[in-house]
Amino acid sequence: MPSIRHSYTVTVPEEPPAPAFPFIKQDARRKSPTMSRSMLVSTFVGLLINQAKNSKNAQGLVGLRNLGNTCFMNSILQCLSNTHDLRDYCLRNTHRTDLNNNCRAKAALMDEFAKLTQTIWTSASNDAISPSDFKMQIQKYAPRFVGYNQQDAQEFLRFLLDGLHNEVNRVTVKPRALVEDFEHLSEDEKGKRMWNKYLESEDSKVVDLFVGQLKSSLTCSECGFCSTVFDPFWDLSLPIAKTSGEVSLIDCLRLFTKEDVLDGNERPTCHRCKTRRKCTKKFTIQKFPKVLVLHLKRFSECRVRTSKLSTFVNFPLKELDLREFASENSVNAVYNLYAVSNHSGTSLGGHYTAYCRNPCTAEWYTYNDSRVSPMSSSQVCSSDAYVLFYECATSSRL
Ligand SMILES: [Zn+2]
């Protein structure tokens, strides 16, 4: 990674926003000892959201300092900061209620994440802030993030969401895994039962937002027997078709859900034939999440020599219709894009940035570590796009 020195200046769209709420400043907070920090923040949230809606000066336009190769982290943090339901969860301190309800004292990662989100959205100035306290917590949770090596943004997102989920999981005592026979049920009912079973042990705001359910169908080529498996997913890793030209996101999804033949050593055991048979396997989406994270597999999985595909993947900003990938007829399968984590450069060295649509103004901004600048929505789709954040159109507020 080339050493990138960023100036700590922030570009703002028009004139710099006036400090709308000077009382949130550190010194002011100390002068009002009767008001707790959480009270102050929750009182502030309503005002902030209203103010941001009515004002041309959108909040949340605060850069994050690069602590040394931490652009992968900054890029993902900005995408999550612009995930309005998660942002509101942090601003309202709802995570505290979830924590109190399950009597756990340790929630350092969620606390730091919420604190960082609150700082981004309540900061009176647009000066870049340091995510060092947050970094301390994520590396405690996942020691692979100790130090200042370049990391993969999608892997970081997985670790972070998993960490946040574990701390605010509404389930404190996980039920014993019982083997239940759902074979007599309809496919739809089976999917629902499997989903409820999942929620019995994994249930949090993070799951509410990001987790969907994938159905995998295995069909025997001899007897035609079809067995199905339902698995939760936190994101979908999409292969990119090898081509000299550009491909579309739908092409990637079609490749991901394409019928796959399992033969030779891969032959699974057919439940009806009771022997290993050549089978076909196919994925469909059983349950669409509110926030759909699509990861474009630009890096080859071979760890010895990684290479990067810089194929231009054309993706829509609005009305990504995924109904053709649904297991059943589904109405909630149309999505709008609100954030992209970009990777420029090669597999050996590169740089991460984020493009995010502000949830209050619907304007797009580039987040390049400390710098935040406005951009045209026509520039959002580029060959650097790496992780796409879509929200379900029916839950969109814009
Ligand atoms: Zn069979």
Residues whose N, C-alpha, C, O or C-beta is under 5 A from the ligand:
A	BS01	ZN	C220 E222 C223 G224 F225 C270 R272 C273
